[in-house]
């Protein structure tokens, strides 16, 4: 009983530096010349920015001869500036019509599991 307050204080302190995982959704619309090229461009840009793709999907846009590529991406902590750098890098490619991104969720599992130990 006497050690419980001490252990709770230690557990709270250990969550202060915990990085949360943020899931981002990135969507790229490109010219329909090559779906493979659009997917490769997105994956390479994510890799260069130390982001991990969890899901990648693409589909042709019938009426505009384009392609939509969508990725769910994991990042350590929330870093909107990094996603803006990714979007800017993608937008510089001549085959890219548009790029958008949004925060899908912030995974607080690591923080919850540490607090549950209290």
N, C-alpha and C positions, 0 to 999 in steps of 0.2 A: 504494500500500500504506500509506503514512504517513497519508493522509487518510481511510482506511476507518474507524478508530475515531472520528474526529471526525464523519463523516457518520452513523455509527450512533448516536452520542450525540444529534445533532440530530433524527434520526428518532424516537428514544424520547421526546424532549422534546415533539415535535409531537403525540404521541398522548395526552398527559396531559389536555389540554383537550377532547378529542374527545367529542362527545355521541353516545351510542348510541341507536338507535331501538328502542323497546319496542313490541311488539304486544300489545294487550289484547283480550280477548273480553268483550263486554257482552251480557247477555241480559235482556230485559224481558218480563214477562208482563202483559198488560193485558186489560181487558174486551173482549169481541168486538164492541163497538159500531162501532168504526172502525179497521180495520187501518191505513188511511192516516194517521189521527190519531196512532196509536202510533208509526209510522215517523217522522212529522214531529216529534213531541215528542223522540224520541231524537236525530235529526239536529240539531235546533236546540240541544239541550242540549250536544251534543258541540261544535258550532260556538262556542258561548259560552265553552267551556272550552279553546279552541284545540287540539282533537283532530281528527285527520283520519280519517274513515271510509274504509276500504279495501274493505269488503264489507258489504253490508246484505241480510239475508234475513228473511222473515217467513212464518208459516204459521198457519192457523186451528187451534185446539184443538177438535176435534169435540165431545167429551163435556162440556166445561165452558163452551162459548160464549165462549171467550177467544182471544187471539192471542199468539204468541211472536214477538218481534222480536230478532234477533241481529245484532251488528255486530262486525267486526274493525276495530280502531282503532289508528292509529299515533301514538305520542307521542315527543317528543324526551327521551331519558333516561328513567329510571324515576321515576314520580311517583304513588305509590299514593294519596297524599292527594287529588290531583286526581280520581282515579277515585272516591274516596269522596264527593267533592263532587258529581260527576255522579250517582252513585247516589242521594244524598240529594235532589237536585233532582228527579230522576225520581220518586222515591217520594212526593213531596209532591202529585203529580197524583192526583186521585181515581180516575181510570180505571186506574191502575197497581196491579196485585196484588203483584208482586214484581220485584226487580232483583238481579242478581248480576253479578260481574265476576271475571276472573282474568287473570293474566299468561300470554300465549300463548307469547311468546319474546322474547329480547333479541337484536337483530341487531348482531353485532360485526363486520360486513363492513367498516365504515369503519376500525375499529381494525386488522383483518387486512390491509387493502390498504395502510395506512401502514406496518405492520411488514414487509410483503413487499418494500417498496422497499429495505430494509436489504440 
